[in-house]
Amino acid sequence: MVYEHSLSETNMFFRLLLLFTVVPLVELALLIELGKVVGLPVTIALVIITGTLGAWLAKSQGVRTLTRLQQELQSVRMPADTMLDGLLIFIAGAVLLTPGLLTDLFGFFLLTPVCRGWLRGRIKAWMQRRFTVVGQSQQPNVIFVDPED
């Protein structure tokens, strides 16, 4: 079996490379500059406070989302939006525990219901472009659509 390297895999590699190298370097530079302006103790306190506050907010919103998920399942409704909210809240909690100013801004963005709703809509639109549901049975077939083909 011959494996062909596709353009989308190369694109994904560079996106991940940027995410895991450039973002931490920018975060470090911002923390150093903030430390120069307000001092090391204030910078460390800010990182600890935002991490603690973010973890508390993510936990409280996560519990509310889990309750809403259980209610939707009990009333036999598809909880797609609620599940996506749960995923975004989980991501928010993870990035808020990561020291840095940009990740904190992104985490608090995800914890804001209006912002999360906007992002959820964008993700759903992206998924609708990438996947096609075929059939109307109890077990529909989902086909992956590669937009680069």
C-alpha positions in Angstrom: 0.0 0.0 0.0 1.4 3.3 -1.1 0.7 6.3 1.2 0.3 9.6 -0.7 1.0 12.8 1.2 -1.9 15.3 0.6 -1.8 19.0 0.6 -4.2 19.2 3.5 -1.9 17.1 5.7 1.0 19.5 4.9 -1.3 22.5 5.7 -2.3 20.8 9.0 1.3 20.1 9.9 2.2 23.8 9.5 -0.8 24.9 11.5 0.2 22.6 14.4 3.8 23.7 14.1 2.7 27.4 14.5 0.4 26.5 17.3 3.0 24.7 19.4 6.0 26.8 18.6 5.0 30.4 17.7 2.2 30.8 20.3 4.3 29.8 23.3 7.1 32.0 22.1 4.7 35.0 21.8 3.2 34.2 25.2 6.7 34.1 26.8 7.6 37.4 25.2 4.4 39.0 26.4 4.9 37.7 29.9 8.5 39.1 29.9 7.3 42.5 28.8 4.5 42.5 31.3 7.0 41.6 34.0 9.2 44.6 33.0 6.2 46.9 33.2 4.4 45.8 36.4 7.1 43.6 38.0 7.6 39.9 38.5 5.3 39.4 41.6 2.3 41.1 39.9 2.9 39.1 36.7 3.0 35.8 38.6 -0.1 36.8 40.7 -1.9 37.6 37.4 -1.1 34.2 36.0 -2.3 32.5 39.2 -5.5 34.5 39.5 -6.5 34.1 35.8 -5.8 30.3 36.1 -7.8 30.0 39.3 -10.7 32.1 38.0 -10.7 30.4 34.7 -10.8 26.9 36.3 -13.7 28.0 38.6 -15.7 29.5 35.7 -15.0 26.4 33.5 -16.1 24.1 36.2 -19.4 26.0 36.9 -20.2 26.4 33.2 -19.3 22.7 32.7 -21.7 21.6 35.4 -24.5 23.7 34.0 -23.8 22.3 30.5 -23.8 18.7 31.8 -27.1 19.3 33.5 -28.5 20.8 30.3 -27.2 17.7 28.3 -28.9 15.3 30.7 -32.2 17.2 30.4 -32.0 17.2 26.6 -31.2 13.4 26.6 -34.1 12.7 28.9 -36.5 14.7 26.7 -35.2 12.7 23.6 -33.7 15.8 21.9 -30.4 15.7 20.0 -27.9 17.6 22.3 -25.5 18.6 19.5 -25.2 22.3 20.5 -24.8 21.4 24.2 -22.1 18.8 23.4 -20.2 21.4 21.4 -20.6 23.9 24.2 -19.2 21.3 26.6 -16.2 20.7 24.3 -15.5 24.5 24.0 -15.8 24.9 27.8 -13.3 22.1 28.2 -10.9 23.7 25.8 -11.4 27.0 27.6 -10.5 25.4 30.9 -7.4 23.8 29.5 -6.1 27.0 27.9 -6.8 29.1 31.0 -4.6 26.8 33.1 -1.8 27.4 30.6 0.2 30.4 31.7 0.0 33.3 29.2 -2.0 36.3 28.2 -3.2 35.2 24.7 -4.4 31.8 25.9 -6.2 33.5 28.8 -7.9 35.9 26.5 -8.9 33.0 24.2 -10.1 30.9 27.2 -12.3 33.8 28.6 -13.6 34.3 25.1 -14.7 30.7 25.0 -16.3 31.0 28.4 -18.4 34.0 27.3 -21.8 32.5 26.2 -22.3 35.0 23.3 -18.8 34.4 22.0 -19.1 30.7 22.4 -22.4 30.8 20.5 -20.8 32.7 17.7 -17.9 30.2 17.5 -20.3 27.2 17.7 -22.2 28.6 14.7 -18.9 28.8 12.8 -17.9 25.3 13.7 -21.3 23.9 12.7 -21.1 25.7 9.3 -17.6 24.3 8.8 -18.8 20.8 9.7 -21.7 21.1 7.3 -19.3 21.9 4.5 -17.0 19.0 5.3 -19.5 16.3 6.0 -22.6 15.1 4.2 -25.4 13.0 5.8 -26.8 10.5 3.4 -30.1 8.8 4.1 -32.9 9.5 6.5 -32.9 6.2 8.5 -32.2 5.7 12.2 -28.5 5.0 11.3 -27.6 7.6 8.5 -24.3 7.3 6.7 -21.9 10.2 7.2 -19.5 10.8 4.3 -16.4 12.9 4.7 -16.1 15.5 2.0 -12.7 16.9 1.2 -13.2 20.4 -0.1 -9.7 20.4 -1.8 -10.8 17.6 -4.2 
